[in-house]
Amino acid sequence: MTQFVRTLLSASLLCMLLAATGCTSGPAEPTAQPKIAPPAIKTAGELAVGVDLELPPFAGTDEGQQAGLDVDIASALAERLGLAVRFVDVKPSDAATALADGTVDVVMSVPLSDATYSALSLAGVYAYDGPAFFVSTGSTASVEPSLTLAGIQTLPVGAQQGSESFWMLGEEFDPEEVRAFESIKAAFDALVAGEVSLIAGDAFVGAYLMRDMPGVHFAGQLKPAIPLGAAVAADNEALGDAVRETLDALAADGVLAAVRGKWVGSLPELEAFTSGEETATP
């Protein structure tokens, strides 16, 4: 996560531009009268937020400081609600358990699905993400992002071992036509080195990495993106309504778009599956 260092160095400038977002890498003191209180939240004056601290650019740590897209959005959300924010390391797959036992009040980056609705309540969507293609041209000139799975003509294609992209490619091509890498970063390094001419991986993670690789470009989507949102316990209607309304306000004010640009640069809006009650779209 060494790239977080450069991000943190530039964070102060962005925070001046986005003063209303609550942009911060750690807990912030509430600046307004709390708009939500127990039992809707566990601790008065504080919003406990679950984020995956091993998944940049969504969230991560560097020298004890938390940073990432989810960190910035959760900080802005808490500030608008008049609450301090406390981050807890929670994987999206553990969201329902962490919410049910009171470990956190909200979990970020929960994918929208039928399973989501059965176990918890999704209180607003703020991003769309999914597997995508990346190419290296050695030039800063943009590439038309029109490549699809059916349109692949150059092989082999690289992907992180065990990732969604890897399994999708494995269903389409012979084993020798899909090159496995230990990480998406290793796949990007191979792309830059010319070892492969095409790789597939998570669009947001890839866009975050390619900010330091000017010759690498987003080339298209492997499949439609899925909505990611902030989730609360299934029976916590009061907090769900407050989070949904606040995320919608942050979207209307341009805060969500600004935070997205901070972490994934010029990545275009992704074509997405749409389902359910979606709000706060970026």
C-alpha positions as CSV (number, residue, x, y, z in Angstrom):
1,M,0.0,0.0,0.0
2,T,2.9,2.3,-0.6
3,Q,0.8,4.4,-3.0
4,F,-1.2,5.6,0.0
5,V,1.8,7.7,1.0
6,R,1.5,9.9,-2.1
7,T,-2.3,10.1,-1.7
8,L,-2.0,11.2,1.9
9,L,0.5,13.9,1.0
10,S,-2.0,15.5,-1.3
11,A,-5.1,14.9,0.9
12,S,-4.8,18.3,2.6
13,L,-5.3,20.2,-0.7
14,L,-8.4,18.1,-1.5
15,C,-9.8,18.6,1.9
16,M,-9.6,22.4,1.5
17,L,-11.6,22.0,-1.8
18,L,-14.0,19.7,-0.1
19,A,-14.4,21.2,3.4
20,A,-17.9,20.0,3.6
21,T,-17.0,16.4,3.0
22,G,-15.4,15.7,6.3
23,C,-12.4,14.4,4.4
24,T,-10.1,12.9,7.0
25,S,-7.9,9.9,7.6
26,G,-9.1,9.4,11.2
27,P,-11.9,10.1,13.7
28,A,-13.3,13.6,13.5
29,E,-15.1,15.6,16.2
30,P,-18.7,16.4,15.4
31,T,-19.2,19.9,14.2
32,A,-23.0,20.1,14.5
33,Q,-25.9,18.9,16.7
34,P,-26.2,15.1,16.2
35,K,-29.0,14.2,13.9
36,I,-29.2,10.6,15.0
37,A,-28.9,9.1,18.5
38,P,-29.1,5.7,20.3
39,P,-30.7,3.2,19.8
40,A,-30.3,4.0,16.1
41,I,-26.5,4.1,16.7
42,K,-24.7,2.2,19.5
43,T,-22.7,5.1,21.0
44,A,-24.1,8.7,21.3
45,G,-22.2,11.2,19.2
46,E,-20.3,8.5,17.2
47,L,-20.9,6.6,13.9
48,A,-19.0,3.3,13.9
49,V,-18.3,2.4,10.3
50,G,-17.1,-0.9,8.9
51,V,-14.6,-0.7,6.0
52,D,-12.3,-3.3,4.5
53,L,-8.9,-1.9,5.5
54,E,-7.1,-4.3,3.2
55,L,-8.7,-3.1,0.0
56,P,-7.3,0.2,-1.4
57,P,-8.5,2.4,-2.9
58,F,-11.7,1.7,-0.9
59,A,-9.9,1.7,2.4
60,G,-6.5,0.9,3.9
61,T,-3.9,2.0,6.4
62,D,-0.5,3.6,6.2
63,E,1.5,4.3,9.3
64,G,-1.7,4.0,11.4
65,Q,-3.7,6.4,9.2
66,Q,-6.9,5.3,7.5
67,A,-7.5,6.5,3.9
68,G,-9.6,5.6,0.9
69,L,-12.8,6.2,-0.9
70,D,-15.0,4.6,1.7
71,V,-13.1,6.4,4.5
72,D,-13.7,9.8,2.8
73,I,-17.4,9.1,2.1
74,A,-18.1,7.7,5.6
75,S,-16.3,10.8,7.1
76,A,-18.5,13.1,5.0
77,L,-21.6,11.1,6.0
78,A,-20.8,11.3,9.7
79,E,-20.0,15.0,9.6
80,R,-23.3,15.7,7.9
81,L,-25.0,13.7,10.6
82,G,-23.2,15.7,13.3
83,L,-21.3,12.7,14.5
84,A,-17.6,11.7,15.0
85,V,-16.6,8.7,13.0
86,R,-14.8,5.5,14.1
87,F,-13.6,2.9,11.6
88,V,-13.6,-0.8,12.2
89,D,-12.1,-3.4,9.9
90,V,-15.0,-5.4,8.4
91,K,-15.1,-7.4,5.2
92,P,-18.3,-6.9,3.2
93,S,-19.0,-10.6,3.5
94,D,-19.2,-10.1,7.3
95,A,-21.4,-7.0,7.1
96,A,-24.6,-8.7,8.3
97,T,-22.9,-10.2,11.4
98,A,-21.1,-7.0,12.3
99,L,-24.3,-5.0,12.1
100,A,-26.5,-7.5,13.9
101,D,-24.1,-7.8,16.9
102,G,-23.6,-4.0,17.2
103,T,-19.9,-4.0,16.2
104,V,-20.7,-1.2,13.7
105,D,-23.6,1.0,12.8
106,V,-22.9,1.1,9.1
107,V,-20.8,-1.0,6.6
108,M,-19.4,0.5,3.4
109,S,-19.0,-1.1,-0.1
110,V,-21.7,-3.7,0.4
111,P,-22.7,-5.1,-3.1
112,L,-26.3,-4.8,-4.0
113,S,-27.9,-8.2,-4.4
114,D,-30.9,-10.3,-3.4
115,A,-28.7,-11.8,-0.6
116,T,-28.1,-8.2,0.7
117,Y,-31.7,-7.5,1.1
118,S,-32.4,-10.7,3.0
119,A,-29.7,-10.1,5.7
120,L,-29.5,-6.3,6.0
121,S,-30.7,-3.0,4.6
122,L,-28.8,-1.1,1.9
123,A,-29.2,2.6,2.7
124,G,-28.0,4.2,-0.5
125,V,-25.7,3.4,-3.4
126,Y,-22.6,5.6,-3.9
127,A,-20.4,3.7,-6.4
128,Y,-20.6,1.2,-9.3
129,D,-17.7,-1.2,-9.7
130,G,-16.9,-4.4,-11.6
131,P,-14.2,-6.3,-13.6
132,A,-12.6,-4.4,-16.5
133,F,-9.9,-4.6,-19.1
134,F,-6.7,-2.5,-19.1
135,V,-4.1,-2.1,-21.9
136,S,-0.6,-0.5,-22.1
137,T,0.2,1.7,-25.1
138,G,3.3,3.5,-23.8
139,S,1.5,6.7,-24.6
140,T,-0.7,9.1,-22.6
141,A,-3.2,9.3,-25.5
142,S,-6.6,7.9,-24.4
143,V,-7.9,4.6,-25.5
144,E,-11.5,4.0,-26.6
145,P,-13.0,1.9,-23.7
146,S,-15.0,-0.4,-26.0
147,L,-13.3,-3.8,-25.5
148,T,-15.6,-6.6,-24.4
149,L,-15.1,-10.3,-23.6
150,A,-16.3,-11.3,-27.0
151,G,-14.0,-8.8,-28.7
152,I,-10.7,-10.2,-27.3
153,Q,-8.3,-11.0,-30.2
154,T,-4.9,-10.8,-28.5
155,L,-3.9,-13.5,-26.1
156,P,-2.8,-14.4,-23.5
157,V,-4.7,-12.1,-21.1
158,G,-3.6,-11.7,-17.5
159,A,-5.5,-11.6,-14.2
160,Q,-5.0,-12.0,-10.5
161,Q,-5.2,-15.7,-9.5
162,G,-8.6,-16.5,-8.0
163,S,-10.2,-13.2,-8.8
164,E,-13.6,-12.8,-10.5
165,S,-11.9,-11.7,-13.7
166,F,-9.7,-14.8,-13.6
167,W,-12.6,-17.2,-13.3
168,M,-14.6,-15.4,-16.0
169,L,-11.6,-15.6,-18.4
170,G,-11.1,-19.2,-17.5
171,E,-14.6,-20.1,-18.6
172,E,-14.0,-18.4,-22.0
173,F,-10.4,-19.4,-22.9
174,D,-8.1,-22.3,-22.7
175,P,-5.8,-22.4,-19.6
176,E,-2.7,-21.5,-21.6
177,E,-4.5,-18.3,-22.8
178,V,-5.1,-16.9,-19.3
179,R,-2.0,-16.0,-17.3
180,A,-2.3,-15.9,-13.5
181,F,-0.6,-13.4,-11.3
182,E,-0.3,-13.3,-7.5
183,S,-1.9,-9.8,-7.3
184,I,-3.5,-7.3,-9.6
185,K,-0.5,-5.1,-9.0
186,A,1.7,-7.9,-10.4
187,A,-0.5,-8.1,-13.4
188,F,-0.2,-4.3,-14.0
189,D,3.6,-4.6,-13.7
190,A,3.6,-7.3,-16.3
191,L,1.5,-5.2,-18.5
192,V,3.8,-2.3,-18.3
193,A,6.8,-4.6,-18.9
194,G,5.2,-5.9,-22.1
195,E,4.9,-9.5,-20.8
196,V,1.2,-9.4,-21.6
197,S,-0.7,-6.9,-23.8
198,L,-4.1,-7.1,-21.9
199,I,-5.1,-7.7,-18.3
200,A,-8.5,-7.9,-16.5
201,G,-9.2,-6.8,-13.0
202,D,-11.4,-4.7,-10.7
203,A,-12.1,-1.4,-12.4
204,F,-11.7,0.8,-9.3
205,V,-8.5,-0.9,-8.1
206,G,-7.1,-0.8,-11.6
207,A,-7.9,2.8,-12.1
208,Y,-6.2,3.6,-8.7
209,L,-3.1,1.8,-9.8
210,M,-2.9,3.3,-13.3
211,R,-2.7,6.8,-12.0
212,D,1.0,6.1,-11.6
213,M,1.2,4.3,-14.9
214,P,0.6,7.0,-17.6
215,G,0.9,4.5,-20.5
216,V,-1.9,2.2,-19.1
217,H,-5.5,2.7,-20.0
218,F,-9.0,1.5,-19.1
219,A,-10.1,-0.4,-22.2
220,G,-13.6,-1.7,-21.4
221,Q,-15.7,-3.8,-19.1
222,L,-15.6,-7.5,-18.7
223,K,-19.2,-7.4,-17.5
224,P,-21.6,-4.7,-16.2
225,A,-20.7,-3.2,-12.8
226,I,-22.7,-3.7,-9.6
227,P,-23.8,-1.0,-7.2
228,L,-22.0,-0.6,-3.9
229,G,-23.6,1.0,-1.0
230,A,-23.7,1.7,2.7
231,A,-25.6,-0.9,4.7
232,V,-27.3,-0.8,8.1
233,A,-29.0,-3.5,10.2
234,A,-32.2,-4.8,8.6
235,D,-34.4,-3.5,11.4
236,N,-32.7,-0.1,11.8
237,E,-35.1,2.0,9.8
238,A,-34.2,5.3,11.5
239,L,-30.5,5.1,10.7
240,G,-31.2,3.7,7.2
241,D,-33.4,6.7,6.3
242,A,-30.8,9.2,7.7
243,V,-27.9,7.6,5.8
244,R,-29.9,7.5,2.6
245,E,-31.0,11.1,2.8
246,T,-27.4,12.2,3.6
247,L,-25.8,10.3,0.8
248,D,-28.4,11.8,-1.6
249,A,-27.4,15.2,-0.4
250,L,-23.7,14.5,-0.8
251,A,-24.4,13.3,-4.4
252,A,-26.4,16.5,-5.1
253,D,-23.6,18.7,-3.8
254,G,-21.0,17.0,-6.0
255,V,-19.1,15.5,-3.0
256,L,-19.5,11.9,-4.1
257,A,-18.2,12.7,-7.6
258,A,-15.2,14.6,-6.2
259,V,-14.3,11.8,-3.9
260,R,-14.5,9.3,-6.7
261,G,-12.3,11.5,-8.9
262,K,-9.7,11.7,-6.1
263,W,-9.3,7.9,-5.9
264,V,-9.9,6.6,-9.4
265,G,-9.0,9.6,-11.5
266,S,-10.6,9.8,-14.9
267,L,-12.2,6.4,-14.9
268,P,-15.5,6.8,-16.8
269,E,-18.8,6.0,-15.3
270,L,-19.4,2.3,-15.7
271,E,-22.3,0.6,-17.4
272,A,-24.1,-1.1,-14.5
273,F,-26.7,-3.6,-13.5
274,T,-29.6,-1.7,-11.9
275,S,-31.9,-3.2,-9.3
276,G,-33.7,-2.3,-6.2
277,E,-34.0,1.1,-4.6
278,E,-30.8,2.9,-5.7
279,T,-30.0,6.4,-4.4
280,A,-27.0,8.6,-4.2
281,T,-25.7,7.5,-7.6
282,P,-22.3,8.9,-8.4
